[in-house]
Amino acid sequence: MSVSVIIKWGGQEYSISSLSEEDTVMDLKQSIKSLTGVLPERQKLLGLKVKGKPAEDEVKLGSLKLKPNTKIMMMGTREESLEEVLAPPPENDDVVNDFDIEEEVIEVENREENLAKIARRVKDYKVEEMNPPREGKGLLVLDVDYTLFDHKSCAETGQELMRPYLHEFLTSAYEDYDIVIWSATSMKWIDAKMKVSIPLSPNPPNYKAFHSCWNSAAMITVHTPKRGVVEVKPLGVIWGKYGEFYNRKNTIMFDDIGRNFLMNPQNGLKIRPFMKAHLNREKDRELYKLAQYLKEIAKLEDFSGLNHKHWERYLSKRQHH
């Protein structure tokens, strides 16, 4: 059964009716985030209780016995400006709290409830498509924060926080891959970050030449045995919408947080995070080398036999042949 609630926040009401009883409180928070821009960790949902205590993120909505269109008051503030995005990082940053995904994968990847969430995203998520798929191209899915851009250090301009070789990397990758940006933030933030880091020229690496941008609303939450509820970026949503062009065999995803490809570990490459740009700008060559790796594997019909964890070893072997 579907669950419908009305969130009251900032003098406005937001109706949410796309969730089911199998979805969790975290799924509800994700829906709220896509409507309001308030991050889940900043949301306080008043009146959502289990046995007199605030409902935990992993609690299923069905167990809360909510009446249709229950009104829930939310307290929380959203990121207001790019200045906040460029502010110094808080303690306990997400990158530091990442975990090795291997032991969790078998438990999560094929669980029925997770596949059902993906099916719902395929049906309901509205893609911000900028260009149609190109015949015969692979798919490169890129995170933004700490992958392409140090979004937390202080700087005079966004250009200073851009990862070295970004333009060269995108120009090279575009020759063989359709490029999708997928960030765990709102579309407004993706747009703001990309505009300050990538010039608005008519050709790649202008990000308006990319295939599409995806935000947090396309993500799902999964329950892992050791870490509880976590958010992930399931490539199955993209494949479900564009199955004629993209699949497990021709897709690769770069992210600095390994758990983001928990549903698709075979397709994920965990990139070294680009942080403290002022200290690391001169020596970071990650995108320079990854552009070469993408060129090498673009020659293959099928990526699924690769272990991207060893991408540097693979590249070294190919270059010495």
Residue pairs with C-beta under 8 A, 6 or more apart in sequence:
1 20
1 21
1 62
2 17
2 18
2 19
2 20
2 21
3 17
3 19
3 20
3 21
3 23
3 61
3 62
3 66
4 15
4 16
4 17
4 68
4 69
4 70
5 15
5 16
5 19
5 28
5 66
5 69
5 70
5 71
5 72
6 13
6 14
6 15
6 16
6 69
6 70
6 71
6 72
7 13
7 14
7 15
7 16
7 32
7 35
7 36
7 71
7 72
7 74
8 14
8 71
8 72
8 73
8 74
9 32
9 36
9 38
9 73
9 74
9 75
9 76
10 36
13 71
14 32
14 35
14 36
15 69
16 28
16 31
16 32
16 35
18 31
18 120
18 124
19 27
19 28
19 31
19 61
20 61
20 62
20 120
21 60
21 61
21 62
22 60
22 61
22 62
22 113
22 116
23 60
23 61
23 117
24 57
24 58
24 59
24 60
24 61
24 221
24 223
24 229
25 45
25 48
25 55
25 56
25 57
25 58
25 59
25 61
26 40
26 57
26 58
26 221
26 229
26 231
27 61
27 117
27 220
27 221
28 45
28 61
29 40
29 43
29 45
29 57
30 40
30 216
30 217
30 219
30 221
30 231
31 217
32 38
32 40
32 43
32 74
33 39
33 40
33 43
33 186
33 216
33 217
34 186
34 215
34 216
34 217
36 74
36 76
36 78
37 78
37 79
37 186
37 188
38 74
38 76
38 77
38 78
39 76
39 78
39 79
40 57
42 76
42 77
42 78
43 74
43 75
43 76
44 74
44 75
44 76
45 54
45 55
45 72
45 73
45 74
46 72
46 73
46 74
46 75
47 72
47 73
48 54
48 55
48 64
48 72
49 55
50 56
50 59
50 63
50 64
55 64
57 221
57 228
57 229
58 223
58 228
58 229
79 85
79 189
82 158
82 192
82 193
82 196
85 151
85 152
85 189
85 192
85 193
86 151
86 152
86 153
86 154
86 155
86 158
86 161
87 152
87 154
88 152
88 153
88 154
89 152
89 153
89 275
93 152
94 257
95 146
95 256
95 257
95 273
95 275
98 256
98 257
98 258
98 259
99 226
99 227
99 258
99 259
100 258
101 258
101 259
101 261
101 262
101 265
102 265
103 226
104 224
104 225
104 226
104 227
104 259
104 262
105 262
105 265
107 224
107 225
108 114
108 222
108 223
108 224
108 262
108 263
109 262
109 263
109 264
109 265
111 222
114 220
114 222
114 234
114 263
115 236
117 220
117 221
117 222
117 234
118 220
118 234
118 236
118 237
118 240
118 263
119 240
121 218
121 220
121 234
121 237
121 240
122 236
122 237
122 240
122 241
125 214
125 217
125 218
125 237
125 241
127 212
127 214
127 241
128 187
128 212
128 213
128 214
128 215
129 211
129 212
130 208
130 209
130 210
130 211
130 212
130 213
131 178
131 209
131 210
131 211
131 212
132 211
133 178
133 211
133 242
133 244
133 245
133 246
134 178
135 245
137 176
137 177
137 178
137 245
138 176
138 177
138 178
138 246
138 250
138 251
138 252
138 298
138 303
139 177
139 178
139 180
139 211
139 238
139 245
139 246
139 250
139 251
139 252
140 173
140 177
140 178
140 179
140 180
140 251
140 252
140 253
140 254
140 294
141 180
141 182
141 233
141 235
141 238
141 251
141 252
141 253
141 254
142 148
142 179
142 180
142 181
142 182
142 253
142 254
143 182
143 183
143 184
143 253
143 254
143 255
143 256
143 257
143 260
143 271
144 151
144 181
144 183
144 185
144 190
144 193
144 194
145 151
145 152
145 183
145 184
145 185
145 193
145 256
146 256
146 273
146 274
146 275
147 163
147 254
147 255
147 256
147 271
147 273
147 274
148 162
148 163
148 166
148 197
148 274
148 287
149 158
149 161
149 162
149 163
149 193
149 197
149 274
150 161
150 163
150 274
150 275
150 276
150 277
151 161
151 193
152 275
153 161
153 275
153 276
153 277
153 278
155 161
155 277
155 278
157 196
158 193
158 196
158 197
159 196
159 197
160 277
160 278
160 281
161 197
161 277
162 197
162 198
163 274
163 284
163 286
163 287
164 281
164 282
164 284
164 285
164 287
164 288
165 285
165 287
165 288
165 291
166 197
166 198
166 205
166 287
167 198
167 199
167 205
168 287
168 288
168 291
169 205
169 287
169 288
169 290
169 291
170 179
170 198
170 204
170 205
170 207
171 204
171 205
172 291
172 294
172 295
173 179
173 291
173 294
174 204
174 205
174 209
176 294
176 295
176 298
177 252
177 294
177 298
178 210
178 211
178 245
178 246
179 207
179 210
179 211
180 210
180 211
180 212
180 213
180 214
180 238
181 190
181 194
181 207
181 210
181 212
181 213
181 214
182 213
182 214
182 215
182 218
182 233
182 253
183 189
183 190
183 193
183 213
183 214
183 215
183 216
184 215
184 216
184 219
184 231
184 233
184 260
185 215
185 216
186 215
186 216
187 213
187 215
190 213
190 215
191 213
194 207
194 213
198 205
198 206
198 207
199 205
199 206
200 206
200 208
203 209
204 210
207 213
214 233
214 237
214 238
216 231
218 233
218 237
219 231
219 232
219 233
219 234
220 231
220 232
220 234
220 263
221 229
221 230
221 231
221 232
222 229
222 230
222 232
222 262
222 263
223 229
224 230
224 262
227 259
230 259
230 262
231 259
231 260
232 259
232 260
232 261
232 262
232 263
233 253
233 255
233 260
233 261
233 263
234 263
234 264
235 248
235 251
235 253
235 261
235 263
235 264
235 267
236 263
236 264
238 246
238 251
239 246
239 247
239 248
239 251
248 264
248 266
248 267
248 303
248 304
249 301
249 302
249 303
249 304
250 302
250 303
251 264
251 267
251 303
252 267
252 268
252 269
252 294
252 297
252 303
252 308
253 260
253 261
253 264
253 267
253 268
253 269
254 269
254 271
254 290
255 261
255 268
255 269
255 270
255 271
256 270
256 271
256 272
256 273
256 274
257 270
258 268
258 270
260 268
261 267
261 268
266 304
267 303
267 308
268 308
269 290
269 308
269 309
269 311
270 308
270 309
271 286
271 290
272 286
274 280
274 284
274 286
289 312
289 315
290 311
292 315
292 319
293 311
293 312
293 314
293 315
296 314
296 315
296 318
297 303
297 306
297 314
300 306
306 314
